Amino acid sequence: MAEGLLRVMAKRDGLDLEVQSAGVAAVDGLPMSKHSRDILASRGADTHHASRSLTGTDAEWADLILTMTVSHKRAVIQRYPHTVEKVYTLKEYAGDEEEVQELIREKEQFISELQLKQALGETITAADYERLKDLEFQTPSDDVADPYGGTRADYELCAAEIEDALRKLLPKLPK
């Protein structure tokens, strides 16, 4: 949905963008869900789309890689570490509150430190867990809710969430 909505909104705003979507856990060739297709059609978007997995070629091609969730972002960076400077969640990149973005960066860095500790067999302390809990509480989610398997209403809420982020994103893109 994000690709289709971005195409429609960019065209409306006179932006000439090349947009592709791919998933970090997608099965190539599956059609989009009926709810996604219906929602995109109602907004004038192209509904001829099949799922596909993100490839190294895609990662090289993109100037900017926007993911729907933090776990997707981590998966992209893990597979293609050289993309770290151009991978963001949609909400992270579209965000306009610098203080919130700094908290999110701090939380992501702390999570990486904990993962490294775990990988090295070091103990994660009660203080570490407490700090993580505090950071989780302070930061809003950068994830777009996944409506997969849900009702049409779930998909509409997801589309609205994506559109809200895209409205904030579009002015940040080069004309």
C-alpha positions in Angstrom: 0.0 0.0 0.0 2.8 2.4 0.8 4.2 2.3 -2.7 0.9 2.9 -4.3 -0.1 5.7 -1.9 3.3 7.4 -2.4 3.0 7.2 -6.2 -0.5 8.8 -6.0 0.5 11.5 -3.5 3.8 12.4 -5.3 2.0 12.7 -8.7 -0.6 15.0 -7.1 2.2 17.1 -5.7 4.1 17.2 -9.0 7.1 15.1 -7.8 8.8 12.8 -10.2 9.8 9.9 -8.1 10.9 6.4 -8.9 9.3 4.1 -6.4 9.7 0.3 -5.9 8.5 -1.8 -3.0 10.0 -5.1 -1.8 9.8 -7.1 1.4 12.4 -8.5 3.7 10.3 -11.6 4.2 8.2 -11.5 1.0 7.4 -14.5 -1.2 7.9 -13.5 -4.8 4.9 -13.3 -7.1 2.0 -13.2 -4.6 -0.9 -10.8 -5.4 -1.7 -8.0 -3.0 -4.6 -8.6 -0.6 -8.1 -7.7 -1.7 -8.4 -5.0 1.0 -5.2 -3.4 -0.2 -6.3 -3.6 -3.8 -9.7 -2.0 -3.0 -8.2 0.8 -0.9 -5.6 1.6 -3.5 -8.2 1.6 -6.3 -10.4 3.9 -4.3 -7.5 6.4 -4.2 -6.7 6.1 -7.9 -3.5 4.0 -7.5 -2.3 1.2 -9.7 -3.4 -2.1 -8.3 -1.2 -4.4 -10.5 1.4 -5.5 -8.0 2.9 -8.7 -7.0 5.1 -9.2 -3.9 8.9 -9.6 -4.2 11.8 -9.9 -2.0 14.4 -7.1 -1.5 17.6 -7.9 -3.4 21.1 -6.5 -3.3 20.4 -4.8 -6.7 17.4 -3.0 -5.1 19.4 -1.9 -2.2 22.1 -0.5 -4.5 19.5 1.2 -6.7 17.7 3.1 -4.0 18.7 6.5 -2.8 16.5 6.1 0.2 15.0 2.9 1.7 11.9 3.3 3.8 10.6 0.4 5.9 7.3 0.0 7.7 8.8 -1.3 10.9 12.0 -1.1 12.9 12.5 -4.8 12.6 12.4 -4.5 8.8 14.9 -1.7 9.0 17.2 -3.9 11.1 16.8 -6.8 8.6 17.8 -4.6 5.7 20.8 -3.3 7.5 21.8 -6.8 8.6 21.6 -8.1 5.0 23.1 -5.0 3.3 25.3 -3.2 5.9 26.5 -0.6 3.4 22.9 0.8 3.2 22.9 1.9 6.9 23.1 5.6 5.9 20.0 5.4 3.7 17.6 3.1 5.6 14.9 4.5 7.8 11.4 3.6 8.9 8.8 5.7 7.1 7.7 7.3 10.3 11.3 8.0 11.4 12.2 9.7 8.1 9.0 11.6 8.0 9.1 12.7 11.7 9.5 16.3 12.4 10.3 16.3 16.1 14.0 16.3 16.6 13.8 15.5 20.3 11.7 12.4 19.5 14.1 11.4 16.8 17.1 11.7 19.1 15.3 9.4 21.7 14.7 6.9 18.9 18.3 7.0 17.8 19.4 6.5 21.4 17.0 3.6 21.9 18.2 1.9 18.7 21.9 2.4 19.6 21.2 0.9 23.1 19.4 -2.1 21.6 22.4 -2.7 19.4 24.7 -2.5 22.4 22.5 -5.1 24.2 22.6 -7.4 21.2 26.3 -7.1 21.1 26.6 -7.9 24.8 24.4 -10.9 24.2 26.4 -12.1 21.2 29.6 -11.8 23.3 28.1 -13.8 26.1 28.1 -10.9 28.5 25.4 -10.4 31.2 22.6 -8.0 30.5 22.0 -6.4 33.9 18.8 -5.3 35.7 20.0 -1.7 35.1 20.2 -2.5 31.3 16.6 -3.8 31.3 15.4 -0.8 33.3 17.1 1.6 30.9 15.5 -0.2 27.9 12.1 0.0 29.6 12.5 3.7 30.2 13.6 4.3 26.6 10.6 2.2 25.3 8.2 4.2 27.4 9.6 7.6 26.3 9.6 6.9 22.5 6.6 6.5 20.3 6.6 3.6 17.9 8.2 4.0 14.5 6.2 1.0 13.2 3.3 1.2 10.9 0.7 -1.3 12.1 0.5 -4.4 9.9 -3.1 -5.1 8.9 -2.2 -8.6 7.4 -5.1 -10.9 7.8 -7.3 -8.2 9.3 -10.6 -6.6 8.3 -11.1 -3.8 5.8 -11.2 -1.4 8.7 -7.7 -2.6 9.8 -6.4 -1.9 6.3 -8.1 1.5 6.2 -6.4 2.4 9.5 -3.1 1.3 8.1 -3.6 3.3 4.9 -4.4 6.4 7.0 -1.3 5.9 9.1 0.8 5.6 5.9 -0.8 8.6 4.3 -0.2 10.7 7.4 3.5 9.8 7.4 3.7 10.4 3.6 2.2 13.9 4.0 5.1 14.7 6.3 7.6 13.0 4.1 6.8 14.6 0.7 8.0 18.1 1.5 11.4 16.6 2.6 11.9 15.0 -0.8 13.8 16.9 -3.6 11.6 18.6 -6.2 
